[in-house]
Amino acid sequence: MRVNTKEKPFTCEIGRKNFSVKGTLVNHMRVRTKKKPFSCEICSKTFSKKSSLARHMRKKLFSCEICSKTFSVKGSLPYSCDICYKSFSEKSNLVIHKRVHTKGMSYGCDIFEIRKHFGDIHK
């Protein structure tokens, strides 16, 4: 209603600027006073506006150590095969892939581990 009537009862104490909505004044004051009450739980970066934190959270914050691709969700990081280093976006696909190296055996095998360690797994 105040927007239509151009009434602006909320005033900035510093610059004397007037606002029609109290929330707009609160955001303005955070910027003016450099207060940043919103912080990222991942990297601890702080923001004066909740919307700025939300925009930051949509950015790709997680980097894969193997391929250097970045992701916005940690669970999107690729799962890498410790034998051939092929990467998969889902752990279940990695588990299925590893059967190639174990010839379909899904249980542990000391002989397989020894052969893998000495590099003759494909013989």
C-alpha positions as CSV (number, residue, x, y, z in Angstrom):
1,M,0.0,0.0,0.0
2,R,2.8,2.4,0.9
3,V,4.4,1.8,-2.5
4,N,1.2,3.1,-4.2
5,T,0.9,6.1,-1.8
6,K,4.7,6.8,-2.0
7,E,4.7,6.9,1.9
8,K,8.2,6.2,3.2
9,P,8.1,6.1,7.0
10,F,11.4,4.2,7.5
11,T,14.5,6.4,7.6
12,C,18.2,5.6,7.4
13,E,19.8,7.3,10.4
14,I,23.1,7.7,8.5
15,G,22.1,9.1,5.1
16,R,18.5,10.1,5.9
17,K,17.3,8.0,3.0
18,N,13.6,7.0,3.3
19,F,12.0,3.6,2.6
20,S,8.5,2.4,2.3
21,V,9.3,-1.1,3.7
22,K,11.1,-1.8,6.9
23,G,12.9,-4.8,5.5
24,T,14.4,-2.7,2.7
25,L,15.7,-0.3,5.4
26,V,17.2,-3.2,7.3
27,N,19.0,-4.5,4.2
28,H,20.2,-0.9,3.5
29,M,21.6,-0.5,7.0
30,R,23.5,-3.8,6.8
31,V,25.2,-2.6,3.6
32,R,25.9,0.8,5.1
33,T,27.3,-0.6,8.4
34,K,29.0,-3.5,6.7
35,K,27.3,-6.0,8.9
36,K,27.1,-9.5,7.4
37,P,24.9,-11.8,9.5
38,F,24.5,-14.5,6.9
39,S,27.4,-16.9,6.5
40,C,28.1,-19.9,4.3
41,E,28.3,-23.2,6.3
42,I,30.9,-24.5,3.9
43,C,33.5,-21.7,3.4
44,S,32.4,-19.3,6.2
45,K,32.1,-16.3,3.8
46,T,29.7,-13.8,5.1
47,F,27.0,-11.7,3.4
48,S,24.8,-8.7,4.3
49,K,21.8,-10.1,2.4
50,K,20.1,-13.5,2.6
51,S,19.7,-13.4,-1.2
52,S,23.5,-12.9,-1.7
53,L,24.1,-16.0,0.5
54,A,21.6,-18.0,-1.6
55,R,23.3,-16.9,-4.9
56,H,26.7,-17.9,-3.4
57,M,25.4,-21.3,-2.4
58,R,24.3,-22.0,-6.0
59,K,27.9,-21.5,-7.1
60,K,30.1,-24.5,-7.6
61,L,32.1,-24.7,-4.4
62,F,33.5,-28.2,-4.5
63,S,36.4,-29.1,-6.7
64,C,37.4,-32.6,-7.7
65,E,41.1,-33.4,-6.8
66,I,41.3,-35.7,-9.8
67,C,39.7,-33.8,-12.7
68,S,39.5,-30.3,-11.3
69,K,35.8,-30.0,-12.3
70,T,33.7,-28.0,-9.8
71,F,30.3,-28.9,-8.3
72,S,27.7,-27.1,-6.2
73,V,26.9,-30.2,-4.2
74,K,29.7,-32.3,-2.5
75,G,27.8,-35.5,-3.4
76,S,28.3,-34.7,-7.1
77,L,32.1,-35.1,-6.8
78,P,33.2,-38.1,-9.0
79,Y,34.0,-41.4,-7.5
80,S,37.3,-42.7,-8.9
81,C,38.4,-46.3,-9.4
82,D,41.6,-46.9,-7.4
83,I,42.7,-49.4,-10.1
84,C,42.3,-47.6,-13.4
85,Y,41.3,-44.1,-12.1
86,K,38.2,-43.9,-14.3
87,S,35.7,-41.6,-12.6
88,F,31.9,-41.9,-12.0
89,S,29.4,-39.4,-10.7
90,E,27.6,-42.0,-8.6
91,K,29.1,-44.5,-6.2
92,S,26.9,-47.3,-7.4
93,N,28.3,-46.9,-10.9
94,L,31.8,-47.2,-9.5
95,V,30.9,-50.4,-7.7
96,I,29.5,-51.9,-10.9
97,H,32.6,-50.8,-12.8
98,K,35.0,-52.4,-10.3
99,R,33.5,-55.8,-11.2
100,V,35.5,-55.5,-14.5
101,H,38.7,-55.7,-12.4
102,T,37.5,-58.5,-10.1
103,K,36.0,-60.5,-13.0
104,G,32.6,-60.3,-11.4
105,M,33.6,-61.3,-7.9
106,S,32.1,-58.8,-5.4
107,Y,33.9,-60.3,-2.4
108,G,37.4,-59.7,-1.2
109,C,40.2,-62.0,-2.5
110,D,43.8,-62.0,-1.1
111,I,45.2,-63.2,-4.5
112,F,43.3,-60.4,-6.3
113,E,44.7,-57.8,-3.9
114,I,48.3,-59.1,-4.3
115,R,48.0,-59.1,-8.1
116,K,46.5,-55.6,-8.0
117,H,49.3,-54.4,-5.8
118,F,52.0,-55.8,-8.2
119,G,50.2,-54.5,-11.3
120,D,49.6,-57.7,-13.1
121,I,45.8,-57.7,-12.6
122,H,45.0,-57.7,-16.3
123,K,47.1,-60.9,-17.1
